[in-house]
Amino acid sequence: MRALTLISAFVGGAIVGCGAALLFAPEKGSDVRNKICDLLKRKGIKISDQEVDALVAELAGAED
């Protein structure tokens, strides 16, 4: 019975955590990438969507 309580607590915590993440996430990733492109273009820097995606992938890999 104790294992069932532990599993229930874990699943309940995971559900609450996922819900909180969805509620508090600032914006979708695609929206953020579009804002980055727009900001760079206003500053006179020409960058393609593929270059932004590569930059995001590089930055995400740098966190590890």
Phi and psi in radians as a Rosetta constraint file:
Dihedral C 1 N 2 CA 2 C 2 CIRCULARHARMONIC -1.155 0.35
Dihedral N 2 CA 2 C 2 N 3 CIRCULARHARMONIC -0.659 0.35
Dihedral C 2 N 3 CA 3 C 3 CIRCULARHARMONIC -1.127 0.35
Dihedral N 3 CA 3 C 3 N 4 CIRCULARHARMONIC -0.672 0.35
Dihedral C 3 N 4 CA 4 C 4 CIRCULARHARMONIC -1.119 0.35
Dihedral N 4 CA 4 C 4 N 5 CIRCULARHARMONIC -0.678 0.35
Dihedral C 4 N 5 CA 5 C 5 CIRCULARHARMONIC -1.147 0.35
Dihedral N 5 CA 5 C 5 N 6 CIRCULARHARMONIC -0.731 0.35
Dihedral C 5 N 6 CA 6 C 6 CIRCULARHARMONIC -1.110 0.35
Dihedral N 6 CA 6 C 6 N 7 CIRCULARHARMONIC -0.776 0.35
Dihedral C 6 N 7 CA 7 C 7 CIRCULARHARMONIC -1.137 0.35
Dihedral N 7 CA 7 C 7 N 8 CIRCULARHARMONIC -0.736 0.35
Dihedral C 7 N 8 CA 8 C 8 CIRCULARHARMONIC -1.080 0.35
Dihedral N 8 CA 8 C 8 N 9 CIRCULARHARMONIC -0.728 0.35
Dihedral C 8 N 9 CA 9 C 9 CIRCULARHARMONIC -1.125 0.35
Dihedral N 9 CA 9 C 9 N 10 CIRCULARHARMONIC -0.713 0.35
Dihedral C 9 N 10 CA 10 C 10 CIRCULARHARMONIC -1.126 0.35
Dihedral N 10 CA 10 C 10 N 11 CIRCULARHARMONIC -0.842 0.35
Dihedral C 10 N 11 CA 11 C 11 CIRCULARHARMONIC -1.111 0.35
Dihedral N 11 CA 11 C 11 N 12 CIRCULARHARMONIC -0.739 0.35
Dihedral C 11 N 12 CA 12 C 12 CIRCULARHARMONIC -1.079 0.35
Dihedral N 12 CA 12 C 12 N 13 CIRCULARHARMONIC -0.734 0.35
Dihedral C 12 N 13 CA 13 C 13 CIRCULARHARMONIC -1.134 0.35
Dihedral N 13 CA 13 C 13 N 14 CIRCULARHARMONIC -0.674 0.35
Dihedral C 13 N 14 CA 14 C 14 CIRCULARHARMONIC -1.139 0.35
Dihedral N 14 CA 14 C 14 N 15 CIRCULARHARMONIC -0.708 0.35
Dihedral C 14 N 15 CA 15 C 15 CIRCULARHARMONIC -1.138 0.35
Dihedral N 15 CA 15 C 15 N 16 CIRCULARHARMONIC -0.785 0.35
Dihedral C 15 N 16 CA 16 C 16 CIRCULARHARMONIC -1.106 0.35
Dihedral N 16 CA 16 C 16 N 17 CIRCULARHARMONIC -0.734 0.35
Dihedral C 16 N 17 CA 17 C 17 CIRCULARHARMONIC -1.102 0.35
Dihedral N 17 CA 17 C 17 N 18 CIRCULARHARMONIC -0.736 0.35
Dihedral C 17 N 18 CA 18 C 18 CIRCULARHARMONIC -1.135 0.35
Dihedral N 18 CA 18 C 18 N 19 CIRCULARHARMONIC -0.730 0.35
Dihedral C 18 N 19 CA 19 C 19 CIRCULARHARMONIC -1.085 0.35
Dihedral N 19 CA 19 C 19 N 20 CIRCULARHARMONIC -0.761 0.35
Dihedral C 19 N 20 CA 20 C 20 CIRCULARHARMONIC -1.127 0.35
Dihedral N 20 CA 20 C 20 N 21 CIRCULARHARMONIC -0.697 0.35
Dihedral C 20 N 21 CA 21 C 21 CIRCULARHARMONIC -1.098 0.35
Dihedral N 21 CA 21 C 21 N 22 CIRCULARHARMONIC -0.714 0.35
Dihedral C 21 N 22 CA 22 C 22 CIRCULARHARMONIC -1.169 0.35
Dihedral N 22 CA 22 C 22 N 23 CIRCULARHARMONIC -0.655 0.35
Dihedral C 22 N 23 CA 23 C 23 CIRCULARHARMONIC -1.269 0.35
Dihedral N 23 CA 23 C 23 N 24 CIRCULARHARMONIC -0.619 0.35
Dihedral C 23 N 24 CA 24 C 24 CIRCULARHARMONIC -1.761 0.35
Dihedral N 24 CA 24 C 24 N 25 CIRCULARHARMONIC -0.023 0.35
Dihedral C 24 N 25 CA 25 C 25 CIRCULARHARMONIC -1.134 0.35
Dihedral N 25 CA 25 C 25 N 26 CIRCULARHARMONIC 2.276 0.35
Dihedral C 25 N 26 CA 26 C 26 CIRCULARHARMONIC -1.143 0.35
Dihedral N 26 CA 26 C 26 N 27 CIRCULARHARMONIC -0.856 0.35
Dihedral C 26 N 27 CA 27 C 27 CIRCULARHARMONIC -2.777 0.35
Dihedral N 27 CA 27 C 27 N 28 CIRCULARHARMONIC 2.903 0.35
Dihedral C 27 N 28 CA 28 C 28 CIRCULARHARMONIC -1.208 0.35
Dihedral N 28 CA 28 C 28 N 29 CIRCULARHARMONIC 2.631 0.35
Dihedral C 28 N 29 CA 29 C 29 CIRCULARHARMONIC -1.042 0.35
Dihedral N 29 CA 29 C 29 N 30 CIRCULARHARMONIC -0.669 0.35
Dihedral C 29 N 30 CA 30 C 30 CIRCULARHARMONIC -1.151 0.35
Dihedral N 30 CA 30 C 30 N 31 CIRCULARHARMONIC -0.612 0.35
Dihedral C 30 N 31 CA 31 C 31 CIRCULARHARMONIC -1.157 0.35
Dihedral N 31 CA 31 C 31 N 32 CIRCULARHARMONIC -0.706 0.35
Dihedral C 31 N 32 CA 32 C 32 CIRCULARHARMONIC -1.141 0.35
Dihedral N 32 CA 32 C 32 N 33 CIRCULARHARMONIC -0.740 0.35
Dihedral C 32 N 33 CA 33 C 33 CIRCULARHARMONIC -1.086 0.35
Dihedral N 33 CA 33 C 33 N 34 CIRCULARHARMONIC -0.692 0.35
Dihedral C 33 N 34 CA 34 C 34 CIRCULARHARMONIC -1.118 0.35
Dihedral N 34 CA 34 C 34 N 35 CIRCULARHARMONIC -0.703 0.35
Dihedral C 34 N 35 CA 35 C 35 CIRCULARHARMONIC -1.123 0.35
Dihedral N 35 CA 35 C 35 N 36 CIRCULARHARMONIC -0.678 0.35
Dihedral C 35 N 36 CA 36 C 36 CIRCULARHARMONIC -1.097 0.35
Dihedral N 36 CA 36 C 36 N 37 CIRCULARHARMONIC -0.801 0.35
Dihedral C 36 N 37 CA 37 C 37 CIRCULARHARMONIC -1.039 0.35
Dihedral N 37 CA 37 C 37 N 38 CIRCULARHARMONIC -0.817 0.35
Dihedral C 37 N 38 CA 38 C 38 CIRCULARHARMONIC -1.081 0.35
Dihedral N 38 CA 38 C 38 N 39 CIRCULARHARMONIC -0.762 0.35
Dihedral C 38 N 39 CA 39 C 39 CIRCULARHARMONIC -1.091 0.35
Dihedral N 39 CA 39 C 39 N 40 CIRCULARHARMONIC -0.791 0.35
Dihedral C 39 N 40 CA 40 C 40 CIRCULARHARMONIC -1.143 0.35
Dihedral N 40 CA 40 C 40 N 41 CIRCULARHARMONIC -0.676 0.35
Dihedral C 40 N 41 CA 41 C 41 CIRCULARHARMONIC -1.146 0.35
Dihedral N 41 CA 41 C 41 N 42 CIRCULARHARMONIC -0.649 0.35
Dihedral C 41 N 42 CA 42 C 42 CIRCULARHARMONIC -1.152 0.35
Dihedral N 42 CA 42 C 42 N 43 CIRCULARHARMONIC -0.494 0.35
Dihedral C 42 N 43 CA 43 C 43 CIRCULARHARMONIC -1.494 0.35
Dihedral N 43 CA 43 C 43 N 44 CIRCULARHARMONIC -0.001 0.35
Dihedral C 43 N 44 CA 44 C 44 CIRCULARHARMONIC 1.567 0.35
Dihedral N 44 CA 44 C 44 N 45 CIRCULARHARMONIC 0.201 0.35
Dihedral C 44 N 45 CA 45 C 45 CIRCULARHARMONIC -1.739 0.35
Dihedral N 45 CA 45 C 45 N 46 CIRCULARHARMONIC 2.079 0.35
Dihedral C 45 N 46 CA 46 C 46 CIRCULARHARMONIC -1.543 0.35
Dihedral N 46 CA 46 C 46 N 47 CIRCULARHARMONIC 2.182 0.35
Dihedral C 46 N 47 CA 47 C 47 CIRCULARHARMONIC -2.534 0.35
Dihedral N 47 CA 47 C 47 N 48 CIRCULARHARMONIC 2.436 0.35
Dihedral C 47 N 48 CA 48 C 48 CIRCULARHARMONIC -1.587 0.35
Dihedral N 48 CA 48 C 48 N 49 CIRCULARHARMONIC 2.895 0.35
Dihedral C 48 N 49 CA 49 C 49 CIRCULARHARMONIC -1.074 0.35
Dihedral N 49 CA 49 C 49 N 50 CIRCULARHARMONIC -0.650 0.35
Dihedral C 49 N 50 CA 50 C 50 CIRCULARHARMONIC -1.149 0.35
Dihedral N 50 CA 50 C 50 N 51 CIRCULARHARMONIC -0.642 0.35
Dihedral C 50 N 51 CA 51 C 51 CIRCULARHARMONIC -1.183 0.35
Dihedral N 51 CA 51 C 51 N 52 CIRCULARHARMONIC -0.648 0.35
Dihedral C 51 N 52 CA 52 C 52 CIRCULARHARMONIC -1.153 0.35
Dihedral N 52 CA 52 C 52 N 53 CIRCULARHARMONIC -0.751 0.35
Dihedral C 52 N 53 CA 53 C 53 CIRCULARHARMONIC -1.060 0.35
Dihedral N 53 CA 53 C 53 N 54 CIRCULARHARMONIC -0.706 0.35
Dihedral C 53 N 54 CA 54 C 54 CIRCULARHARMONIC -1.160 0.35
Dihedral N 54 CA 54 C 54 N 55 CIRCULARHARMONIC -0.684 0.35
Dihedral C 54 N 55 CA 55 C 55 CIRCULARHARMONIC -1.114 0.35
Dihedral N 55 CA 55 C 55 N 56 CIRCULARHARMONIC -0.770 0.35
Dihedral C 55 N 56 CA 56 C 56 CIRCULARHARMONIC -1.086 0.35
Dihedral N 56 CA 56 C 56 N 57 CIRCULARHARMONIC -0.748 0.35
Dihedral C 56 N 57 CA 57 C 57 CIRCULARHARMONIC -1.103 0.35
Dihedral N 57 CA 57 C 57 N 58 CIRCULARHARMONIC -0.705 0.35
Dihedral C 57 N 58 CA 58 C 58 CIRCULARHARMONIC -1.149 0.35
Dihedral N 58 CA 58 C 58 N 59 CIRCULARHARMONIC -0.752 0.35
Dihedral C 58 N 59 CA 59 C 59 CIRCULARHARMONIC -1.166 0.35
Dihedral N 59 CA 59 C 59 N 60 CIRCULARHARMONIC -0.655 0.35
Dihedral C 59 N 60 CA 60 C 60 CIRCULARHARMONIC -1.165 0.35
Dihedral N 60 CA 60 C 60 N 61 CIRCULARHARMONIC -0.620 0.35
Dihedral C 60 N 61 CA 61 C 61 CIRCULARHARMONIC -1.262 0.35
Dihedral N 61 CA 61 C 61 N 62 CIRCULARHARMONIC -0.474 0.35
Dihedral C 61 N 62 CA 62 C 62 CIRCULARHARMONIC -1.256 0.35
Dihedral N 62 CA 62 C 62 N 63 CIRCULARHARMONIC -0.336 0.35
Dihedral C 62 N 63 CA 63 C 63 CIRCULARHARMONIC -1.309 0.35
Dihedral N 63 CA 63 C 63 N 64 CIRCULARHARMONIC -0.393 0.35
